[in-house]
Amino acid sequence: MSLKLDQVGYRYPGTSHGLTDFTLEVQTGELLAVVGPSGSGKSTLLKLVSGLASGYSGTILLHGEDISSKPVHKRDIGVVFQSYALFPHLDVAGNVGYGLKLRGVPAAERARKAKELLELVGMGDAAAKSVDQLSGGQQQRVALARALAIGPKALLLDEPLSALDAGIRAHLRDQIRSLQRRFGATTLLVTHDQEEALTMADRVAVMKDGVLLQVGSPETIYAEPANRAVAEFIGLSNILEAKVRGQDEIDLGWTILHAPTGNRLIGATVQALIRPEHIQADPETSAINRVAGHLAARRYLGPVVRYDFSVPDKAEPILAEGLREARESIAISPDHIRLLDS
């Protein structure tokens, strides 16, 4: 039951905001996370798939069927919203069974299904409670149970954890992933949280200004970003302007580094991507890509200590992790330098 968007275009009236020739397929049983900065078109994407917005070009196919003419309640799509969107006049069980009621499922079967789903999300003792008695994390569990109760062909998650505290968010993130795998739900997750995307998704899609920039596994997106926009949005990075100086050499103006230049021509402008965790401390004097300087700032972040390493003739410091105090040089392995074309 794959979900496919084929050359989808959409514009909000009187603006240039929307989607442009957007093509993406969520494979059967896959959780695909869509990330990007605010205004990139993530929410628009979900509105079009769910039927909350219309008037687009291209096609949206669910299990091979064009669903563009189907109303929201007939698309067999479960949606979990950032704001929970629970019905305050219904108790917890009534909320979970609401979609089944719309589909004509008898009351006894609705009650049985609601009980089953609430048990799965750890809310089995809350069936008769009012939703305003629940915490944010509990409400989101109920919203997830409601979305799964209809046995959806696809599941849409719209920033489902952003309103929750960090500790609850981490626990619920794992629970959602576990349930998604158990149900084999074809799932599209929209989030601005890159950690959430990398830890939950089978694949990640990065978009900006309504355009899809790259799709790949979390590992590929992080280690091999297609361009600067992807590199800047996923993970922390040093992105340094440089020119190809020769075979496997680049000139940054303030130093020369060995880096895999491939078939790029001498003089070509490139951007060198270096992740902070790949900065080597305490290099030998003869180490390849040794850079002299000094520690300019230290930030303790619990499991990670992050440093600014200041280099002569370079205005901005190099961001590094894992160094110790009073360092006077660092080194960067050529294997950990990825060149991006300008």
Phi and psi in degrees as a GROMACS rama.xvg file:
@    title "Ramachandran Plot"
@    xaxis  label "Phi"
@    yaxis  label "Psi"
@TYPE xy
-75.4086  156.517  SER-2
-115.596  123.555  LEU-3
-130.629  130.215  LYS-4
-107.842  126.062  LEU-5
-122.578  108.109  ASP-6
53.374  45.282  GLN-7
-79.5581  129.845  VAL-8
-127.294  141.542  GLY-9
-156.195  139.609  TYR-10
-133.312  133.453  ARG-11
-69.7163  138.031  TYR-12
-52.9997  130.056  PRO-13
75.8895  9.92359  GLY-14
-133.48  173.102  THR-15
-102.916  7.39573  SER-16
-85.0072  142.534  HIS-17
154.096  -140.418  GLY-18
-123.408  148.13  LEU-19
-127.053  114.851  THR-20
43.4604  52.3504  ASP-21
-87.4594  117.703  PHE-22
-124.563  125.24  THR-23
-158.697  140.285  LEU-24
-126.038  128.488  GLU-25
-98.379  117.756  VAL-26
-76.4115  159.749  GLN-27
-54.852  124.601  THR-28
77.961  1.48089  GLY-29
-88.0749  148.461  GLU-30
-107.14  113.489  LEU-31
-112.056  125.122  LEU-32
-99.206  132.378  ALA-33
-107.468  122.536  VAL-34
-125.345  162.061  VAL-35
164.107  163.947  GLY-36
-66.6416  166.847  PRO-37
-56.6411  137.082  SER-38
84.0618  8.26942  GLY-39
-79.8208  -16.2504  SER-40
110.815  8.05782  GLY-41
-61.6325  -50.2815  LYS-42
-66.9068  -35.3791  SER-43
-59.7334  -41.7169  THR-44
-56.6642  -47.8497  LEU-45
-67.2268  -37.6302  LEU-46
-61.7781  -39.5293  LYS-47
-68.5923  -43.9772  LEU-48
-66.2422  -40.4705  VAL-49
-77.2743  -19.3839  SER-50
96.4665  5.77844  GLY-51
-78.4518  -9.33199  LEU-52
-138.714  148.958  ALA-53
-139.747  -177.981  SER-54
86.1975  32.2771  GLY-55
-102.71  161.418  TYR-56
-97.4917  165.12  SER-57
84.9295  -168.516  GLY-58
-132.473  149.27  THR-59
-121.052  118.655  ILE-60
-113.865  133.005  LEU-61
-119.418  113.916  LEU-62
55.4904  38.8437  HIS-63
84.2247  -4.28273  GLY-64
-103.085  131.302  GLU-65
-71.099  117.6  ASP-66
-102.401  10.1023  ILE-67
-60.9191  -30.4588  SER-68
-93.8169  0.227712  SER-69
-86.2088  138.263  LYS-70
-69.2004  164.694  PRO-71
-53.7013  -48.2321  VAL-72
-75.7863  -3.02143  HIS-73
-113.16  12.512  LYS-74
-89.6204  -7.58312  ARG-75
55.1594  43.8975  ASP-76
-122.278  127.492  ILE-77
-92.2214  137.986  GLY-78
-126.462  132.6  VAL-79
-116.333  118.032  VAL-80
-94.8612  158.095  PHE-81
-58.8344  -37.7605  GLN-82
-91.4475  10.9347  SER-83
73.4909  -47.6748  TYR-84
55.6883  39.1953  ALA-85
-81.174  155.742  LEU-86
-87.8639  116.219  PHE-87
-67.737  -22.6961  PRO-88
-84.7096  -5.30546  HIS-89
-110.483  147.853  LEU-90
-75.3386  -179.388  ASP-91
-59.6868  -48.0026  VAL-92
-62.9201  -37.5892  ALA-93
-64.5323  -37.0284  GLY-94
-65.1864  -45.2748  ASN-95
-64.4537  -36.9715  VAL-96
-88.3578  2.49892  GLY-97
-60.6628  -46.3207  TYR-98
-64.0428  -33.6971  GLY-99
-68.3387  -36.472  LEU-100
-62.8197  -41.3354  LYS-101
-61.3609  -28.2165  LEU-102
-92.1228  8.53713  ARG-103
78.7235  18.3676  GLY-104
-73.8133  131.825  VAL-105
-57.4176  154.651  PRO-106
-59.1593  -42.0842  ALA-107
-63.2522  -41.1563  ALA-108
-69.2358  -36.0665  GLU-109
-62.6498  -44.4425  ARG-110
-63.9804  -40.8967  ALA-111
-64.1423  -44.4979  ARG-112
-66.9968  -40.9807  LYS-113
-62.4583  -42.9165  ALA-114
-61.0566  -43.8713  LYS-115
-61.1966  -46.4619  GLU-116
-69.3646  -39.2004  LEU-117
-64.6003  -35.8957  LEU-118
-62.6333  -41.3783  GLU-119
-64.5937  -33.7268  LEU-120
-94.7381  10.1787  VAL-121
76.544  25.5249  GLY-122
-123.831  28.8893  MET-123
-62.2585  -25.9085  GLY-124
-94.1291  8.71399  ASP-125
-111.23  10.1974  ALA-126
-55.9723  -38.4523  ALA-127
-92.813  0.040841  ALA-128
-75.4755  154.634  LYS-129
-78.8893  146.22  SER-130
-65.9486  -24.2484  VAL-131
-76.2401  -2.82976  ASP-132
-88.8965  -4.91164  GLN-133
-98.5618  151.166  LEU-134
-74.9031  171.798  SER-135
-59.7626  -43.6178  GLY-136
-64.0795  -38.4443  GLY-137
-67.238  -40.8675  GLN-138
-62.2143  -38.1577  GLN-139
-69.5816  -31.7672  GLN-140
-65.0455  -40.3212  ARG-141
-65.4943  -40.8234  VAL-142
-62.3509  -38.184  ALA-143
-66.6631  -43.6544  LEU-144
-60.5862  -41.2337  ALA-145
-62.5656  -41.4347  ARG-146
-65.9585  -36.5985  ALA-147
-81.4463  -20.4403  LEU-148
-60.9999  -31.2554  ALA-149
-82.784  1.0128  ILE-150
59.708  56.3468  GLY-151
-66.9643  149.356  PRO-152
-72.845  -25.773  LYS-153
-146.827  152.834  ALA-154
-123.452  128.788  LEU-155
-112.115  127.469  LEU-156
-116.493  111.92  LEU-157
-103.273  95.6859  ASP-158
45.5267  53.2739  GLU-159
-68.4137  -17.0917  PRO-160
-116.038  -0.68918  LEU-161
-68.1323  -22.7218  SER-162
-90.6947  3.79897  ALA-163
-103.598  156.695  LEU-164
-66.9657  157.389  ASP-165
-57.6707  -45.4422  ALA-166
-63.3446  -44.6577  GLY-167
-65.787  -37.9945  ILE-168
-60.8146  -43.6924  ARG-169
-64.8014  -42.2694  ALA-170
-66.5204  -45.3304  HIS-171
-69.515  -31.5157  LEU-172
-57.8694  -45.9523  ARG-173
-67.0418  -36.6508  ASP-174
-67.855  -42.5595  GLN-175
-61.2253  -43.6076  ILE-176
-63.4309  -41.7006  ARG-177
-63.4002  -44.5056  SER-178
-67.707  -37.0834  LEU-179
-61.8468  -41.3963  GLN-180
-68.4455  -40.1442  ARG-181
-62.3115  -42.0529  ARG-182
-85.4432  -11.9148  PHE-183
62.7895  33.2301  GLY-184
-77.2661  129.732  ALA-185
-71.5439  112.493  THR-186
-126.151  133.806  THR-187
-114.514  114.837  LEU-188
-106.761  124.573  LEU-189
-105.643  127.14  VAL-190
-152.641  153.191  THR-191
-98.4329  -5.03428  HIS-192
-91.5553  107.935  ASP-193
-65.7267  -34.7595  GLN-194
-63.6658  -42.1525  GLU-195
-58.9786  -44.3356  GLU-196
-65.4263  -45.9404  ALA-197
-67.2438  -35.2766  LEU-198
-84.3633  -26.9475  THR-199
-96.3095  -29.6399  MET-200
-90.2195  148.149  ALA-201
-74.6832  -40.9674  ASP-202
-137.092  156.585  ARG-203
-123.245  135.132  VAL-204
-113.855  129.15  ALA-205
-108.726  129.036  VAL-206
-130.689  156.844  MET-207
-152.327  133.905  LYS-208
52.8741  39.7391  ASP-209
77.3523  8.63688  GLY-210
-119.187  138.716  VAL-211
-80.8479  122.508  LEU-212
-93.0666  -40.5061  LEU-213
-164.455  144.678  GLN-214
-129.973  134.446  VAL-215
-177.52  179.157  GLY-216
-64.075  157.173  SER-217
-53.7396  -39.0328  PRO-218
-64.5  -42.0727  GLU-219
-67.4836  -44.8635  THR-220
-59.7505  -39.1504  ILE-221
-76.5565  -45.7523  TYR-222
-85.025  -27.6031  ALA-223
-132.184  59.8534  GLU-224
-62.1109  142.912  PRO-225
-72.1021  -28.1673  ALA-226
-158.041  -179.715  ASN-227
-63.3775  -39.7347  ARG-228
-59.4859  -41.713  ALA-229
-67.4762  -45.2067  VAL-230
-60.9472  -39.0737  ALA-231
-72.9127  -31.082  GLU-232
-83.7121  -33.4976  PHE-233
-101.929  107.414  ILE-234
81.3188  164.487  GLY-235
-83.8711  147.646  LEU-236
-156.395  155.018  SER-237
-100.169  122.346  ASN-238
-118.947  111.381  ILE-239
-113.731  129.256  LEU-240
-71.2043  136.721  GLU-241
-153.855  169.081  ALA-242
-126.801  146.4  LYS-243
-69.1608  123.862  VAL-244
-98.0843  -28.0883  ARG-245
-179.222  -172.043  GLY-246
-61.2612  115.42  GLN-247
61.979  33.9826  ASP-248
-137.747  139.112  GLU-249
-129.323  148.983  ILE-250
-111.373  117.241  ASP-251
-95.8433  2.63607  LEU-252
91.8616  -42.6762  GLY-253
-105.045  -9.18423  TRP-254
-167.027  165.051  THR-255
-107.54  133.751  ILE-256
-123.381  145.775  LEU-257
-82.0374  130.93  HIS-258
-157.312  150.547  ALA-259
-71.0023  104.24  PRO-260
-88.9072  -11.6002  THR-261
62.7203  -135.894  GLY-262
-99.9398  21.5986  ASN-263
-69.2174  146.508  ARG-264
-80.1103  151.243  LEU-265
-60.7004  133.507  ILE-266
94.5167  -10.5721  GLY-267
-64.6847  139.122  ALA-268
-84.6297  130.896  THR-269
-136.188  171.269  VAL-270
-123.044  126.64  GLN-271
-94.1622  117.319  ALA-272
-94.8158  123.8  LEU-273
-133.695  119.435  ILE-274
-77.6743  144.814  ARG-275
-57.0231  -34.435  PRO-276
-72.2391  -10.3451  GLU-277
-96.9016  6.39983  HIS-278
-80.2206  122.534  ILE-279
-89.9815  133.451  GLN-280
-92.973  157.415  ALA-281
53.993  49.2235  ASP-282
-71.7345  155.519  PRO-283
-66.1383  155.207  GLU-284
-57.4069  -31.6253  THR-285
-93.0427  8.2763  SER-286
-62.9083  144.732  ALA-287
-66.3734  137.661  ILE-288
60.7493  37.8276  ASN-289
-76.5696  134.107  ARG-290
-126.888  124.675  VAL-291
-86.7141  151.228  ALA-292
169.839  -151.523  GLY-293
-154.403  158.036  HIS-294
-73.2662  125.387  LEU-295
-103.129  -24.2673  ALA-296
-158.148  152.718  ALA-297
-134.522  133.139  ARG-298
-128.8  116.782  ARG-299
-86.359  121.404  TYR-300
-121.132  25.5853  LEU-301
87.0753  -104.398  GLY-302
-70.949  -15.1395  PRO-303
-129.052  137.661  VAL-304
-110.836  125.316  VAL-305
-111.586  137.935  ARG-306
-124.674  150.142  TYR-307
-100.498  120.591  ASP-308
-106.738  113.758  PHE-309
-86.4075  135.619  SER-310
-120.953  135.332  VAL-311
-56.4703  141.268  PRO-312
69.167  11.3262  ASP-313
-122.863  121.906  LYS-314
-65.2542  -46.4273  ALA-315
-95.1459  139.162  GLU-316
-72.3576  163.528  PRO-317
-89.8141  130.744  ILE-318
-83.211  127.116  LEU-319
-138.002  156.906  ALA-320
-130.582  148.952  GLU-321
84.9001  6.50412  GLY-322
-80.2559  169.721  LEU-323
-115.469  172.295  ARG-324
-65.0989  159.056  GLU-325
59.0971  34.4585  ALA-326
-78.7481  142.576  ARG-327
-115.409  -3.34427  GLU-328
-159.907  157.915  SER-329
-134.175  170.658  ILE-330
-140.784  152.689  ALA-331
-129.766  114.544  ILE-332
-63.8355  135.798  SER-333
-55.085  -31.082  PRO-334
-66.0554  -18.1711  ASP-335
-106.353  17.1565  HIS-336
-110.71  120.177  ILE-337
-110.198  125.924  ARG-338
-92.9915  131.539  LEU-339
-111.303  135.116  LEU-340
-77.3515  139.78  ASP-341
